[in-house]
Amino acid sequence: MISFTDVNVGDAIAERSFSASNVSLFLYNAIIWNAHRIHYDEPYTQQVERHPAIVIDGPLQGDWLSQCALNWAGDAADLVNFRYRNSTAAYLGETLITGGTVVEVDQSARQVRVELFVKNQKGEVITPGEATLRFSQSPNEPVAPGNTTADS
C-alpha cells in the first residue's frame, strides 16, 4: 500500500493488462443491463454495425481505469472524482493496457490527481481518464501543522 508522503508528481501508476472474453463481456453487460448486440453477437456486429469484431464496452474500460487508480492507492485513499472518455473502439481479442501518472499532489487536502489511460496493442491511448484520490492520515504519519487529530 502506498503512503501519501511517498507520492510525487510524475510517479507512474502500475500498468495492468486486460483481455476480455465472450463470457466476461456477456456477464458484464448482463450486470449493467446493456443488451446492445455489438457486445455479444458477432455476425450482427460485423454485418450490420460494420465493426471488425465484438466491441469491448466503453463502461468496462472505465471500470478498468478506476480499478487501476484504486489498486495503486490501496486502502490508503478513496476515489473522490473520476472521469473518462472513450475515443476509439476496442475489440474482442485485443489485449488492453491500463496505467497512468501522478500529475498533481495537494498536500493540504491530501489529494492526488492522476491521469489514466487505456492503450490498445498498438500503444495508442483509446480511453483517456482522470481520477482524484483523497488519502487518509496514516497512524504513523506526523500530523500536519494546524491539525489537532490524525483524521482532521
C-alpha positions in Angstrom: 0.0 0.0 0.0 1.3 3.4 -0.9 1.7 6.2 1.6 0.6 9.7 0.8 4.0 11.0 1.9 5.7 8.8 -0.8 3.6 10.2 -3.7 5.2 12.6 -6.1 4.2 14.3 -9.3 5.5 12.1 -12.2 5.1 8.8 -10.4 3.8 6.1 -12.7 0.7 4.1 -11.9 1.5 0.5 -12.4 0.3 -0.9 -15.8 -2.1 -3.8 -16.0 -3.3 -5.8 -19.0 -6.8 -6.9 -19.7 -8.1 -9.4 -22.3 -11.9 -9.6 -22.4 -13.6 -12.9 -23.3 -17.0 -13.6 -24.8 -18.1 -14.8 -21.3 -16.7 -11.7 -19.4 -18.4 -9.3 -21.9 -21.7 -11.2 -21.7 -21.6 -11.2 -17.9 -20.6 -7.5 -17.6 -23.4 -6.4 -20.0 -25.9 -8.5 -18.1 -24.9 -6.8 -14.9 -25.3 -3.3 -16.4 -28.4 -4.2 -18.3 -26.8 -3.4 -21.7 -28.4 -5.6 -24.4 -26.6 -4.0 -27.3 -25.8 -6.8 -29.7 -22.3 -5.4 -30.6 -21.1 -6.8 -27.3 -22.1 -10.4 -28.0 -23.4 -11.1 -31.5 -20.5 -11.3 -33.9 -22.5 -11.7 -37.2 -24.7 -8.7 -36.3 -21.7 -6.7 -35.2 -19.8 -7.3 -38.4 -22.7 -7.3 -40.9 -25.0 -4.6 -39.6 -22.8 -2.3 -37.4 -19.7 -2.9 -39.6 -17.2 -3.5 -36.8 -14.4 -6.0 -37.4 -15.2 -7.9 -34.2 -17.2 -7.9 -31.0 -16.9 -4.4 -29.3 -15.4 -4.2 -25.8 -17.7 -1.9 -23.7 -16.7 1.7 -23.0 -18.0 1.4 -19.4 -16.0 -1.7 -18.9 -12.9 0.2 -19.9 -13.9 2.9 -17.5 -14.2 0.3 -14.7 -10.7 -0.9 -15.6 -9.4 2.7 -15.3 -11.0 3.2 -11.8 -9.5 -0.2 -10.7 -6.1 1.0 -11.9 -6.3 4.1 -9.7 -7.8 2.2 -6.7 -5.3 -0.7 -6.9 -2.5 1.8 -6.9 -3.7 3.6 -3.8 -4.9 0.5 -2.0 -6.8 1.1 1.3 -5.0 4.4 1.8 -7.3 6.5 -0.3 -10.8 7.0 -1.6 -11.8 7.8 -5.1 -13.4 11.3 -5.0 -13.6 12.2 -8.6 -13.4 10.2 -11.8 -14.0 10.7 -15.5 -13.0 9.1 -18.8 -13.8 9.3 -22.5 -13.8 6.5 -25.0 -12.2 7.8 -28.1 -11.5 4.7 -30.1 -13.3 1.3 -30.2 -11.6 -1.8 -28.8 -12.4 -5.3 -30.0 -12.6 -8.8 -28.6 -9.1 -10.4 -29.0 -7.2 -7.3 -28.2 -5.1 -7.0 -25.0 -5.7 -3.6 -23.5 -3.3 -1.9 -21.0 -4.3 0.5 -18.2 -1.9 2.8 -16.4 -1.3 6.4 -15.5 0.8 9.1 -14.0 0.5 11.4 -10.9 0.0 14.9 -12.2 -0.9 16.8 -9.0 -0.3 16.4 -5.3 -2.4 18.7 -3.0 -0.7 18.5 0.4 -3.3 20.4 2.3 -6.2 18.4 1.0 -4.3 15.1 1.0 -5.5 14.6 -2.6 -3.7 13.2 -5.6 -4.8 13.7 -9.2 -3.8 11.1 -11.7 -4.1 11.0 -15.5 -5.1 7.5 -16.6 -5.2 5.6 -19.9 -6.3 2.5 -21.7 -4.0 1.7 -24.6 -4.5 -0.8 -27.3 -1.9 -3.2 -28.6 -0.5 -0.5 -30.9 0.2 1.7 -27.9 -2.5 4.2 -28.8 -4.5 5.8 -26.0 -8.1 4.8 -26.7 -9.6 5.8 -23.4 -8.1 8.7 -21.5 -9.2 9.4 -18.0 -8.5 11.2 -14.8 -9.0 10.4 -11.1 -8.7 12.3 -7.8 -8.0 10.3 -4.7 -8.1 11.5 -1.2 -5.7 9.9 1.2 -6.5 9.3 4.9 -4.0 10.1 7.6 -1.9 7.1 8.5 -1.4 6.5 12.2 2.4 6.5 11.6 2.4 9.9 9.8 3.1 13.1 11.6 0.0 15.4 11.9 0.1 18.3 9.6 0.5 21.8 11.1 -2.8 23.2 12.2 -4.5 19.7 12.5 -5.3 18.6 16.0 -6.0 14.9 15.3 -4.7 12.4 12.8 -8.1 12.4 10.9 -8.7 16.1 10.8 
